[in-house]
C-alpha cells in the first residue's frame, strides 16, 4: 500500500505537436492549410502556421488529413439498447431483463464506439437503468476507461408513470417503472426529484413535459428550472405534443428533445428565445424508420434550420437490429442521411455537430474549439467535410484529453487504461 507522495506517478506533461494538412473551425466555417497544434498534457497550448517544435515533443503527422474539433451527439442513451427480437423495439423487456451493472458495461462499450467515430461529447439523457450514466461518466472522468465527455441526466423525472404505461400489478407490486423514471407530481415532489438526481451525479435535468395527459404546467417547469439552477444545471424537456411544446417554450426550457411535435411557429419562438433543439432526426434505413416518417422528420428539420433555431446533431440512438453489424458510432453518424435529405449545407451540418452542441452541453468554455487553453479533443478525417460531409464517416484519428485514442484508422487506447483512478477518486 502506498502512503507517500513518492508513490504518485510523476505528472510530466507530455508535449505533442500535430501537423494538420487542413484545420477546420466549424464555428466560422473557415479552413486553414498547414497548421500546427501544440498539445501540452491534456490541453491545447498553441495553434499556428510556423511554430517551433519543442524539444522532446512527439510529432504526429496529419499533413494529408483534415483536423477538426470532436463531434457532439446532443441526445443519446448509451446504457440502453433495445432489440427488435423479442421486444419489437419496445423497451420494457430491456429494463426488466438487463441489470444496471450489465447496462453500465454496455454504456462503456457504446462510449468507446462513439469515441471511435469521433464523438468526444455526448448528452446522455436517461433510460439508463439506475444511474448507469453517472457511473459511466465518473469511470471516464476518473481515468478508468476511454469515452466521450458525458453530460448525463440520471433518472428522467416525469409525472406518475414516466414515459411508460405499466400495469397496476407491475407498478404497484414490483415498482417496475422506477428504475428508469422518477415520479414527481406535486411541487414538493418536483423539488425533491431535482435534488435526488443532482445528488446522484446528474449534469442536466431531463423531464417528461407531456408523456401523459397530466404533463407539466408552465409554472411547474419554471420550478424545475429554478431548482436545477441551484446546482448550475439546465433543464431538457422531452416533448411529444404541440401543446407540450408551447408550454415548454413559454417556460423557457434549456433544450427541447425530439422535433416531431414542433410547428414552424414553435421554431420561430424557439429561435427568438434561444432554446436549443435536439430533434433526434431518425433516418430511414434498413434497420429503422419508414419513408413517411422520414419525410416528416426531414421537413421539420429543414424548418428548424430555416428559422434559425439553435439545432444540435442528436440521435436518440438506442436500438439495434439483429444481424446489423454497424457499430454504435456508425449508427450514430448515419443520422447524416437526414441532414443531407433536408438540404442543409455541409458547413451548417458541421456546425450543428460541434458549436451549439458544446454550448447545449455547457462545456463550451473548456471543450470544443481548437484554441489554446481548451482540452485537446480533436479528430482527423480524409478529405474536406465542407465539400463532402460524408468524410466524417471515416474518422482516422481521435485525440481525447490530449491522449491519442485512434491513429491511422485503428483504435490505440492503451494510454487510457490504468489499474487505478489516476485522475482522482474524488471525482463524482
Ligand atoms: Zn431519448
Boltz pocket constraint, residues with backbone or C-beta under 6 A from the ligand:
constraints:
  - pocket:
      binder: B
      contacts: [[A, 75], [A, 76], [A, 77], [A, 125], [A, 316]]
      max_distance: 6.0
